């Protein structure tokens, strides 16, 4: 589709662009104290963009802007997920004490820019487009991570993030250039076609390029060994941003991995009929299986040793990336389905856990395990809700996290006995994760004594808590709506060879 | 069958939880009464279920079906048969009695009784669900309340005990989950246990994974999951610790019902879905049973803590049960179609499940009684209590004799049945395990002598006698133990049709496959 025609499929992004401009201009008229009101503009824009996504979400599957972007239900799914995460994080940010005393107008405007970048990531089908989209998201994340200008740790986080980011995108770009050299095009489908006609000697160069590109993607989803930035950035960044980074860019990171590897290295057959999936001779499924095992095991083992809950959650989010990666080597649409379902569940439980950390800190507590001691006695509602999130992150029914893991395991076991080892490793890792998640529950309830005064959070805090906790439980018991939504969204723009 | 009695039995405690949620924290008496009413109504409903149960039918009765998640073939299916019904009644009874055992709880009462009822939902759900997914969900729902009940209301090492319990059982359940998914994908994508019982015995014939029969792999994965709950040696190390730290009522539930869940799972799933592998594993099961018998008894003999001694006696008794379970292969053609032996062994095992439920519950309640008064449980720290607390000593004697398997008590009959059943197939093991009975008597009598006989320890001359509430919790259990010890027929009639179905399955598949 040419550029002019494409515009009529581009409403969500157009609305977002206008929102970003309006938010920045509006912020000029606010005093320092009222700067936070910019959030209202951003919220309004996001809701309009979501409405546009909803209206456009149809059976039409096409490419936009001369084959630079795909327009398909798969992209719409991730866009919706991003909007949902952003809206929740905007609400969460309102309650954060870390942002007090900072002008937050830019903070919300930057978040809107990041949403725009992630929208592009979810639909890019051209290497240059993809690179630009990733860079938009990365650069905005660097600024947001370092938003607390006076805080040394926040500065350190931003700097580390920049260095690692520059390094891994550099490697990714190098890989892309090799692919361009081999295929003569930056478009995914042209590369896919070239792939199937590669000479034997060029195969090696291609594998190398795939690994390089994986470095860039792995950095976005914080897969080992590209994870080194994660704990420090998560610890130093303002906690709402940490929560945001652990959910939204990670989700689109998976979207990119799925789209890129399924179109470029496979023949996309799985999306027409799950039984016909052939792929090139490059061993990328095995590569990703190993990556997944290392990622979850390392994430879990290091999470065990943390004394700060925020840092523990950072490592645990590495482990969760590992669980999701398990489903990619299955080479099936079920695997993709499982990842998409997991991401929805993960959104609620992970944002929920971070929100509790933010709330406790704003009530004069801290982020370490010691600060949570006896919390369940002082604030029973917060304690119970946090227990729900911890249960869900561990993957114990009846919570959303269990359903997510269940689908991941099912997609792995479906492949057959040759993949059972992966399922067993994943299962053992879930047990390991129980220990550190339940350490939180342990300090909250098992330590400390019944207290006379009970703190009940304010109505808005309760509202956010329940908005995150109720789906976490409800989708653990009845997840058919999510399952339907995911299966409707399981249509990628593909070319079958 | 419009009344959906099984759903009511499972979900009545939820109504209780909802009611408790609206009671102010201070009104502890009201919370306790609500719990008593909820568990009482549930117990009456289980009795009603028993009265309507058709003894001649070995299949499932009172079935309920509802769609849940059609896209993954997950359904809400409930049903009860001769294997689950006794356990359902026992669960109803023990939860009702344990409510009164918990009457003295005064720390965070609201939380305690809410979790107590949640635990009840989980246990009832496991016994009644016939969809594998539903089964797994209920199985895991039990873990959280147990964690808190041990961890918040337990003894000095409660935090360690709670997390240890949780980790151990979670390892078992994740292995089980993998086995469940393996069955799902090899047996036509269904979680419906009734279908699986039809399809699974033959669907896996000849399927090899990495050179091993798939059926064995799945059997072992499931077995480990259940063995941790039973607990079978060498997975038993969590049990004594958890028992010692748990509050009395939770020990009662743990020994009385939770341990039986493992056995129930083996019979319901391993035996009924993968009967072919039973042949392959029966010998190992009998050996594990023997180890449990001897190891449990030796450890019990070495204990100074009365509660720990009773906990190890559970390990010992589960050994007899495993030996009885292994006897099922006597019914196969290779062993001369000795159906009577198989019936005795399997029937004895299920009977022992029930009897150990009542006897160990009684023992733990009684240990709790003396602990509440003396604030310690050291066997050597008492002496001559019989003079001070004659009624208590009398009941304790009864419970100890029931525990050591004296004829006249129900425990004796079930243990004897296990031995009789297993003797034709595992002679050496049965003979060796009779040593366990001797040790059994030794540790119970030793404990009784040190605590109750001799001259009264001066420290305890003001010890108050067992009170009415405590008597109320023990006497029904004592009556059941004595009654079934003299006249076990009602119970054996209840289970026999279902036992025959299982025996038939193992014997027939064994003779067809004949490979093991």
Interface residues (C-beta under 8 A of the other chain):
Chain A: X377 X387 X391 X396 X397 X398 X402 X406 X409 X410 X413 X414 X417 X420 X423 X424 X427 X428 X430 X431 X434 X435 X438 X441 X442 X445 X446 X447 X450 X478 X479 X480 X483 X484 X487
Chain B: X68 X69 X70 X71 X72 X107 X108 X136 X137 X140 X141 X143 X144 X147 X148 X151 X152 X158 X159 X162 X163 X166 X167 X170 X171 X174 X175 X177 X178 X181 X182 X184 X185 X209 X210 X214
